[in-house]
Amino acid sequence: MSFFSRISGFLGEVRDEVKKVVFPSRSETLGSTVVVIVFVLILGVYLSLVDTLWFNLVGKAIR
């Protein structure tokens, strides 16, 4: 096979695979986004509390 026929075959396969892609609906995207934002906020608060606790414990241990 020539170089150009292999490229053409590859691009045809790419086009066939892209046709199979199913994008989420607007409500699914919104729901997933809300879950991610809530999780990040909870994790941020948790890590902040743990960091503060360790900072205080190490500060007391050094003194």
C-alpha positions as CSV (number, residue, x, y, z in Angstrom):
1,M,0.0,0.0,0.0
2,S,1.2,3.5,-0.7
3,F,1.7,6.1,1.9
4,F,-1.4,8.1,0.8
5,S,-3.7,5.2,0.7
6,R,-2.7,4.2,4.2
7,I,-3.4,7.8,5.4
8,S,-6.7,7.8,3.6
9,G,-7.7,4.4,5.2
10,F,-6.7,5.8,8.6
11,L,-8.7,8.9,8.3
12,G,-11.7,6.8,7.1
13,E,-11.4,4.7,10.3
14,V,-11.2,7.9,12.4
15,R,-14.3,9.3,10.8
16,D,-16.2,6.0,11.5
17,E,-15.1,6.1,15.2
18,V,-16.1,9.7,15.6
19,K,-19.6,8.9,14.4
20,K,-19.9,6.5,17.3
21,V,-19.2,9.2,19.9
22,V,-22.2,10.0,22.2
23,F,-22.0,13.3,23.9
24,P,-23.8,13.9,27.3
25,S,-26.9,15.9,27.5
26,R,-27.0,19.4,29.0
27,S,-28.5,18.0,32.2
28,E,-25.9,15.3,32.5
29,T,-23.1,17.8,32.0
30,L,-24.6,20.1,34.6
31,G,-25.1,17.3,37.1
32,S,-21.5,16.1,36.7
33,T,-20.2,19.6,37.0
34,V,-22.1,20.2,40.3
35,V,-20.8,16.9,41.7
36,V,-17.2,17.9,40.9
37,I,-17.5,21.4,42.3
38,V,-19.1,20.1,45.6
39,F,-16.4,17.4,45.9
40,V,-13.6,19.9,45.4
41,L,-15.1,22.2,48.0
42,I,-15.4,19.4,50.5
43,L,-11.9,18.2,49.9
44,G,-10.6,21.8,50.1
45,V,-12.2,22.3,53.5
46,Y,-10.9,18.9,54.7
47,L,-7.3,19.6,53.6
48,S,-7.4,23.0,55.1
49,L,-8.5,21.6,58.5
50,V,-5.8,18.8,58.4
51,D,-3.2,21.4,57.4
52,T,-4.1,23.7,60.3
53,L,-4.1,20.8,62.7
54,W,-0.7,19.6,61.6
55,F,0.7,23.2,61.6
56,N,-0.4,23.6,65.2
57,L,0.9,20.2,66.4
58,V,4.3,20.7,64.8
59,G,4.4,24.3,66.2
60,K,3.8,23.0,69.7
61,A,6.3,20.2,69.2
62,I,9.0,22.6,68.2
63,R,8.6,24.9,71.2
